[in-house]
Amino acid sequence: MASTGHNPLHEFFTPSELVIYAQDFFAKLGRAVEEQVFVKGGLYFQEHDNRNLEQPVSELRLDPGGFPELDLGFKEPEIESIEIFETQGRWTKFLILWRTSAYRLLLIACWLAAITQGMCQSVMNGANLFWPAALDLDISDIANNPLATNNLRFGLVNGAPFLVGAFSGFFFTDPISNTKHFGQGRRSVLILASIITIAASIGSAFVRTWYELLICRLILGIGMGSKATIVPILLSEIAPPDLRGMFVSAWQMLDALGILIGFIVTLALCGINGKNNWRYMLGSAAAPAIALLFIASLCVESPRWLLKRGEIRKALEALVELYRLPSPIIACGDLLYLHELLQDETRWLMERAQKERGVIGRILIRRKKRQTGNTDHVSLSKRWSLMFATRRMRTAILVSVTVMLAQQACGINLLAFLSSNFYLEVLAAQRDNGHGVTLPPPYKDNLKILGLGCGFGAVNFLFSLLAFCCIDWKRKGQSRYLPEQINRQTLLHTSFPAMALSFFIAGGVLKAGDSDVVAGFHYFLLYFFTAAYSIGAGPMAFTISAEAFPVVNREIGMGIAVFWNFTGAGLLSIFGPILSKRLDHWGLFVLFGFLNLIAELACFLFVIDTQGFGLEHVNQQFDASAVELLAYAPTIFQRPRPSLHVWLKKYRQEKQRRREQRRGKRRRTLSEQAAPDAGFPLPDVPTQRDINV
C-alpha cells in the first residue's frame, strides 16, 4: 500500500464518516468477515501513511470518531497480521508473499507464460536450420537474393506470430477480459492463450508444407500477443508498489530463461532422427504451455479487475487468499483502500475528459453506478474513444509506444530470432571454395551456431536476473560512488549507450576480417550487447507500459504498446535479410548502432519514471503534454531530481505568472497609447479574454 500519492480514505473521510461508510460497505459483503474487523481495517489504512512504524502495533490506537462504544483494540492475530504487513525490505516482503500459496501460484503462472513465450521464439530460431530443406523451401541464396519468393516466404513464416500477435492484444485480450456478458478476467486470457499455444506448437510438429507451418505460426501469434499483453498487467496489479518493478521485470527475465531453454532443447535435438528433428523442436514449446494451463486454472483473479467489475465479495476473497494472514484485517482495509482509489481514479479521468473534450467525459462512468465501482459497462468503442480523450491518456500512449519502439530499434531481434541463419551466412563465407561456390554447412557448424545461441540465452537470462534484483533499489546512507536509487530511467540510460557502442565496434570488427581471433572478439561484443539490453531496454519496456494506463482501459493501452513492439519484431524478421544484403553485415550493425542512439534520445525526452507510485497514483505523473516533457528532460542533471508531478505544478505556476506579467505589460502599453498626454494613468480595463479566463 505504501506509495507516493494521496490516501483517499484519509483525504475524503473523517474517522466518523469512514466508520459509517465501512459499515454500509460491509452490508454488501454478506458477512464474509466480521464487521468489527472490517471497520478496524479501514481505520488502520486511513492512518497508515502517517503512522510511525517504530511504534509497536500493540500500542497503536485507532480513532473511533463519534463512535466511542466501538471496541477498536487489536487482538493477537490482528497484531501479528499488521506486523507482517509492515515488514520493511524488498526481499523480506517478497519471501513473505512467496510463502502464500495464492501468490505463489499466480507468480508461477506468469513465469510459465514468460518461459513459454521465450521458447516459442528460440525453438523456431534453431528449427530455421532444418525445416526449409525438409519442406522443400530453397533458401540457399538468401544472402545474395533476399527478395526471392522462397526467401520472402521464409521471412513471413518467422515474422507471422508477431504480426498477428500485434493485433491480438486489443482485438482478443480486451474483449475476452472485459466484455460485459463474456468478460472472464485476466486468468481466462492466460488459460485461452495456453490452449492456443499448445494447439499451434503441436500442429507445427505435424505440418507437411510451408504454408501449413505458416497457418500454425499465425495461430501461435494470438497466444503470444495475448500473453505479452495480459501477464505484465496481472503482475503489476498484484504487486506492492515497492515491488512492482521486480514483479513486472520478471516477465523479461523468464522470457530470457525460456529463450535459453529453447536453445538448449534445439541443441540437444540437433542430431536426432535426421530431417525430422525440427518437428520435435517446434513441438517442445507445448510443454511449458501445458503446465501453464494447469497452474492458471488454480489461480485467483486480480482483485483490481474484480473491483472494476463490481464483484466486491469476490475481490475480498481474492485479497484474503493473496495475503493469507492470521487475520483478514489487512485484506479488509486494502479492499476499502483499493475501492476508493479506483473510484477516485475514475472520477479524476471523468473530470479531465469533460474539461478537455466535453461530451466524451460522460461516457466514462454512469453516475447511478458510482457507488459500486463498476466500470465494465463502458463499451469497447467508448474505451477506445477514452484512449485519446485526455492529455493523461495521450501521454501514456506516447511514453509506452516510445519505450516499446526503442526496444525493437536496438536490434536485439537480429540475435533472438534470426541469429542462426545470420551466422550461418558468416560461416558460409568462410567455407567459400574460392570459385564462388559455397560448400554445404557441416554438422559441426550447426552445433556451433546453436551453441552460440545458448550463450546468448544464458547472458540474456543472467543480466535480466541482475535487472530483476537491482530495479527499485535505494541506497542506504551516504556514498560517493553509488547512485541514490536505481529506477527505470537509470537502467534505460545505461542500456542504450552501451548497446550502441558495442554495435559500432562489432561492425568495425566484422569489417576488419574473418580470422578466428576477430570472430571471437565479435561474438564477445555481441554478448556484451545482449547484457546491456537485458539490464535495461528489455525489462523496462514492458514494465513502464504495464504501469502507464488506468484500470478502465488498461488492456487496450497495453495492447497498443504490444502492437508497436510486435509489429517491429515481425517486420524485422521479414526484412532483416534484405537489410543485411543491402548494407552487408557490418553496415547492419552500424545502422542499429545509430538507432540505439536515437532510441536513447527518445527515452531521455519522453519516458516517465513511475517508481514508488501506486498504479492509481501515476495519473498526476502522466498529466503532462509532450512540450512539458521536453522542458522537464534537463532536470535529470539535478540532484536530487524533482518528481514530475511536483515539477509540473511549479512549471505551470511560473508559466501562469509570466502570462499575467505579459498581459499587464500589454494593458499598460495600450493605456499609454490611448492617452499619451494624460496627466494621470487610466484604469486597467479587462479584455473579453480576461473575463472568459
N, C-alpha and C positions, 0 to 999 in steps of 0.2 A: 504493500500500500504506500509506503513512504516514497514520495516522488516530488519533483519540482512542479508545483502547481497548487491551485486552491483546493480547499476541502469543502464541498457543498454542504455537508452536514454541519460544519462549523459556521459557514458563511450565511446560510439561509434559515437556520433553525436556532432558537434558544433551547436550553435543556427541556423546558416545559413543553414547547412545541414539538420537539423531537420525540418525547415520551408519547404524546398523543398520536403523532404520525406513526411511530413504531407499533403502537397498539392497533391502529387501524390497518396497517400493513400486515400485521400478524394474522388478522382475521382472514386474509386471503390465502393463508398457507395451509389451512385445515389442520392446525395443531401438529405440524411436523416436528416442532420443538416446543419447549416450554416458553410461555410468553415472557416470563421474567428474564430468562436467558437472552431472548431476542432483544428486549429493551436494553439490557446491560451491554450487549454487543454494539448496538447503535450508539449509546452514550460513550463507550470506550473509543470507538472510531471517530467520534466527534472531536475528542480532545487529544487524539493520538499524536498529531503533528506538533502539539505544544507540550507534550509530555517529556519530563526529564527521565531519560532511560536509566540514569544512575539510581533513581528511586526504586526500591523494591516494590514488586507488584502487590505484595501483601499490604503495603502502606498506601496504596492508591485508593482514593475515594472519588466516586462519581457524584456529579451534581444532580440531585433528583428534581431540580426546578421547583415547580409548585406541587410536587407530589412527595412530601416528606415521609408518607407512610410506606413508600416502596422500600423494600429491602435490597439495596444495591451492593451489599458486601460480596466479595468474591469467595467462592468455595474453592476447595483444594484442586479439583480438576480444572476449574477456570483459571486459577493462578498458574498451574502448570502449562495450560494451553497458551496463555499470554506470554509467558517466559520463552516458550519455544518460538512463538511468532515474532518476538522482539529480538531474536538472535541476530547478532551482527556478524559480518564476514560473508563474502560471497560463497566461498567453498563450503562453509558450515551450513549455510542456507540450502545450497544445492544438495548436500548429502541428506539433510532433513527431508527435503522434498523427494529425493530418490527412494527413501525408505517407505514412502507412501505408495501403496500398490497402484492406486488410480493414476498418480503422477507418473510412476514408472512405466505403466502400460502405454500412456499417451506418448511419452518420450520415445519408447522403443518403437511404437508405430510410426512416428515421424522419422525416426532414424532409419527404419527399414525402408520407408518410402524414398529417402535420400539415397540409400545404398542401391535400391532398385534403379533409380534414375541414373546413377553413375555406371552401373553395369550395362544398362541399355545402350549407353554411349560407347563404352570401351570394347564390348564384345563385337560390336559392328566394326570398330577400328581394326581389330585383329582379323575378323572374317573377311575384310576387304582384300586380304592377300589371296583368298581362295575362291570365294563364291563367284566372281565374274567368269573365271575359266569353267567352273562347274555348270554354270547356267548359259554357257556359250555367248558371253558378252565380252568381246575382244576389246581390251583397253590397253593393249601393249604400246600404243602410240600416244598415250595420254599426255606425255611430256612434250611431244612435238606437235600434236594436233588436238588440243583440248576441246575444240568446238565440234569434233566429230560426233556423230549421233550416239554411238555407244558410250563415249566418254561423258556426254551430257546425261545419258541415262544413269550412268554410274553416280554422277553428282546428285541427280534427282533422288535416287534411292537413299543416299546418305543424308540429304537435306530434308526429305519428306516429313519425318516426325516433327521437326522444328517448325516447318511451315504450317502444318496442321495444328501443332500444339500452340502456336502463336494465337490462334483464334479460340481454342477450347477454353481459355481462362474465363472470358466473359460470355461465350455462347454455350458453354457446358457447365462450368463450375458455378457461376452465379445462379442460373435457373434451378439447378439441382439443389443448391443450398437455400435459396430464398423465395422460390415461387410460393405464392400464397397457399395453394392447396397441395403442393407436392414437396415444398421445401423440407429437407430432412437434415440439414445441418452440415457441419464440417466432416463429421465422421462418415456420413453416407458417401460423400465425394471420395474419400480415401478408399472405401470399400469398392465403389464402382471403378475407380482408377486401377485398383489392383486386379480386378476381374478382367478389365480391358488389356492390361499389360500381360497377364497370364495367357489370354487367348492369342494376342498378337505374337508373343515370343514363341509359343509352341507352334503356332501356324507358320512362323518363319522357318522353322526347322523342317517343314514338310513341303515347301514350295518346289515347283518344277520349272518355273520360268522367272525371268527377272521382273515381269510386271505383277506376278503373284506376290513376289517379295515386296514390291512397291506398295501393293494394297495392304499387306501386313504392317509395313512401316507407317503407312498413313493412319491405320487404326492405332498403332502404338503411340503416335503423336498425341492422340486425345488423352491417353493416360498420362503421358509425360507432362503435357501442358497443365492438366488438372492438378497433378501433384505439385508442380512448381508454383502454382497459384495458391493452393489451399494450405500446404504444410507450413510455409513461413507465417501465414496468417494465424493458424492454430497455435504455433509456438509462441508468437507474440502475445496472444490473448491469454495464455495460461501462465505466462512468466511474470514474476515480480518485476517492478521497474528496474531495480538494480541488477537483475539477472537476465533482462530481456535480450541484451546484446549477445550474451553467451548462448542462450536458447536458440535464437534465430540463426546465428552464425554456425550452429551445429548442422544446419541444412547443407552448407557448403562443405563442411568438414566430413560429413558422412557421405556426401556425393563423391568427394575425392577418395574416400575409402572404397566406395563402390567401383570407381574407375580402377583403382589398384587391384581389387578382387577380380574385376573383369579381365584385366591384362594377365593376371596370374592364371586364370582359367584358360584363356586363349593360348598362353604359353604351354600349359600342361596338355592341351588338346591338339597342339600343332601337328604332331605326328601320328595321330590316331585315325584309323580307318580311312586312309587315303584321301579321296576327294570329298568325303562327307564330314570331315572334321568341323567345317564351318557351321554345319547344321547343329551340332552339339554346342558350339559356341553361342549361337543365337538363342537356342532353347534354354541355355543355362540361366538367362535373365529371369525366367519364370520362378526360379527357386525362392529368392527373397520376396517376390510378389505373393507367392502362396503363403509365406509366413506373415506378410503384411495383412493379407485378407483375414487370417485367423485372429491376429492381435487386434486389428482395428474393430472387429466385431465385439470385442470385450471392453472397449474404451468408453469413458463417459463423454458427454458432449461438452462443448465450450460453454461455460456459464454466461459469457457475454452474448453469445448467439441466442441462448435460451431467454435471457432478459430482453433482448431485442425482439424476440417473438412473443413476449408477454407471458412466458411459461415460468412464473416466479417459483413455484414449488419445485419444479424440476431443477431450476437454477440453484436453489438452496441445497437440494440433494446432491447435485454435482459438486458444489463447494465443500460440503461435508465430506464427500468421498475424496476430494483432492487434498484437503487439509488433514483429515483422519487424525484429529487431536482428541485428547481425553474429553473435552467439552466442545459443543458446537458454537460457543460464544464468538469465535473468530469468524466462522462461516456466516453467522447471522449478521455481524457487524459489516462484513465485507459485502454481503448481499445488499444491504441498505446503501452502503457507500457506492458500489458499482451502479446500482439502480439510479441514484441521484446523479452520478457522473454522466451516465448515458442520457438521462433526461436533460441535464444542463448542456451537454454537447449538442443534442438535437435542437434544443431551444436556441442555442447560440447560432447554429447553422441556419435555422429558420429566419432569425433576425437579420443575419448577414445577407441571406438571399433576398429577403424583402427590401433591404436597403439598397442592394446593388443591382437587382434585376426585377424588382416589382413582384408581379404575379407568380413568378417561379417559386418564390419562397413559400407560397401557400400549399404547394404540393408536398412539402417535406413531411408534415405530420398533421393529422386531424386533431383538432383540439379536444374532441369528445373522447379520444383515446389517450390523452396525455397522461392520465394517472396510471395506466398500465405499462407505459414504456413500449408499447407495441408499435414498431415502425415497419413491419414487413408488408403492410398494406400498400406501401409505396411501390407502384408498378415498375417493371423493368425499364419502360420508356422514360418514366419520370426520374428513376435513379440515374439514367444516362443524362437527362437534362440537368440534374443537380450537379453532375460532374463538372459542368462548365458554368454554373450559375454564380459562383462566388470566387473572389480572389484567392481565398484559402484553398479551394479545390484546384484551381488552375495552377497555383504554386506547387501543390503536392504532385500534380502531373508533371510539371516541369522538373522538379527535383528527381522523381523516380525514373522518368524517361532519360534524364541526363546520366544518372549513375548506371542504368542498365545498358544504354548505348556505349558508355565509356568502357564497360566490362567487355563488350564484344569488339570494340575498336582496338583493344590492347593486343589482339591476335592470339589469344590463348587457344582458340579452337583450331588453329593450324596444327597444334600439338595434340589436342584432345580427340579430334575426330579424324583427321587426315594424316596423322604423323606416319602411319605405316606406309602408305603409298608415297608420301613425301620423301621419306628417307630411302624407300626402295628406288626412287629415281636417282638419288645421290649415289647409292651403291651401284646402280646400273651404269652410271657414268664411269665409275672406277673399273667396271668389267668390260668396258668397250674394247674390242679386239684390234682397234686401230684402223679398221676398214669401214667404220660407220655401222657395224653390226654389233648389237648388244647381246651378250650371251644370256641365257635364261637364268633367273635367280636361283642359286643353290639353296638347299635346305638350311644351311648354317646362316645364310643371310636373313631368312625368315625368323630364325631363333634370335639373331642379333637385334632385329627390329623390334620384336616382341619384348626382348629383354630391356631395350631402351624404353619401351612403353611402361614396363613395370617400374623402372627407375623414375619415370615421370610421375606415375601414380603415387609412388612412395613419397617423393618430395612434396607433391601436392597435398597429400594427407598430413604429413608431419608439420608442415608450415601452416596448414589450416587449423591443426590442433593448437599450434602456438597462438594463432589469432583468437581461437576459442578461449584460451587461458588468459590472454592479455586484454581483451576488449573490456571496457568499463573499469579497468584497474585504476586505482587512485593511490597516489603516493602518500605515505605517512611520514610526517616530519619534513625537514628541510634537506635538500640535496642540490649540489651544483651540476650534476650530470644527468639525473633522471627527470623526465617531464612531470608536471603536476598530475596529469592523468593521461590515459591512453583512450581516446574516444574514436568515433567512426572517422572523423576527418583526419586525425593523426595517422591512422592506418592507410587511408586513401592517399594522402600526400607523401607517404613513404613508398607506396607501391608503384605508382605510375612513373615517377622519375627513374626508379631502379629498373623497371621493365624497359623503358626507352633506352637507357644506357646499354643494357645487355643486348638488345636487338641491334643497336648501331654497331657494337663491337662484333657480334655474331655475323652480321652481314659483311663486315670488313674481313673477318677471318675466313668466311666461306669464299670470298673473292680472291683471297691470297693464294689458295691452293687446296689440294685434296690429299695431303700426306696424312698418315695415321696420327701424328702429333697435332696437326692442325684440326683434324676431325675430332680428336679427343677434347681439345680446348673448346671447340664449337659446341659439343654436347654439354660440356660443363657450363657454358654460358646459357644454354637453353634451360638447364636445371636451375641456374640462378634466376632466370626469368620466371620459371614456374614458382620458385619460392617467393619471389616478390609479389606475384599475382595472388598466391594462396593466402598471404598475410593481410591483404588489403582489398584489392579490386574484386576478388572472388566472393568472400563472405559479405562484404559491406553492401553490395548491390541489392541483394535480397533482403538484408537486414533493414536498410533505410526504406526500401519500398514497402515492406510489410508494416512499418510504423507510420506511414505518411497519411493514411486515409481514415476517415471516421467509420464507425461500425455500420452506418446505414447503407453505404455502398463500398465497403472495403474490398469485396470480391471483384467488383468492376474495376476499381482503381488498381488493384494488384494485377488484374487481367490485362490492363493497358500496359503496365510495366513489363509483364512477361511477354506480351505481344512484340514489343520492340526488341527485347532480348532474344527471343526465339527467332524472330524474323532475321535479325543479324546473323545468328548462328546458321540458319538454313541457307541464306544467301552465300555465306562464306563457304559452306560445304559444296555448293554448286559451282561457284565462281572462283574458288581458291586455286584449282588447277589452271584456270585461264590466266589469273593474275601471275601465277608462278611462271607460266610460259612467256607472258608479255614482259615481265620485269626481271626474269631469272630469279633464282633462289635468293641471292644476296640482295637484289633490289627489293624483293618482297619484304625481307627483314627490315631494310631501311625505311620502307613505306610505313610499316607498322610502328617503327620507332617514332616517326613523326606523329602518327595517330595517337600514340601514347602521350606525347606532349600536349596535343590538342585536348585529349581527354582530361589530363591533369588541369589544364586551364579551365575547362568547363566545370569540373568538380570544385575547383577553387572559387569560382564565381557563383555557382548556383546550388550547391549541395548544402543542406541544412543539417546540423548535428542535433540529434534527439536524445542524447544520453541523459539519463536521470529523470526524464519526463514520463509520466504515465501516458497510456495510449490516448486517453481523453484530455490530456493536458497539452498536447502538441498543437492544438488549434491556433494558439497565440503565436507559436513559432512559425507556422506556415501562413499566417495572415500578413504576408509581405509581397509586394509586387516585384517583378524582375528588376526594375530600376533600383528599388530599395536593397535588393540582394547585392547588386553591383556596388552600391555605396557601402554596404556592410562588409564586403570581402576584405578590404585593407585592415580591418580590425584584428585579423589573425595575427598581426605582429604586435598587438598589445598584450601585456602581461599584468594581470590576468585578462583574458579576452571576455568582453561583456556578452551575456546571453542575448540572443537575437531579439526576443520579445522585450527585454529591458532597453536595448539599444533603439529599437523601433519607437518606443514611447518617447525617448529623448529626441530622436531624429525628427519625429513628426511635430513635437512641440517647438523645436528650433525652426523647422520649416514654416510652421504657422506664425511664429514670431517675426520671421523675415518677411512673410507675405503681408502681415499687418503693417510693418515698417514701410514697405513699398507703397501700400495703399495710403498711409498717412502722408508720405512724401508727395505722392501724386495729387492728393487733395490740396495740400499746401501750394503746390505749383499751379493748380487750376485757380485757386483763390487769388494768387498774386497776379496771374494773367488777366483775371476778370476785373480786378480793381487795382491797377498798378499805382495810382496816385492817392489811394485812400490813406488817411492817417490812422486808421485803426484796422485790425485784422477782421476779416469776415468769418462768421462761424462756419464750422465744417458741416456741410450738408450731405447726409448719407445718400449714396447712389442706390439705384434699384438692386444692383448686385449685392450691396451690403445688406439691404433689407431682406433679400432672399436668404442670404447666409445666416 
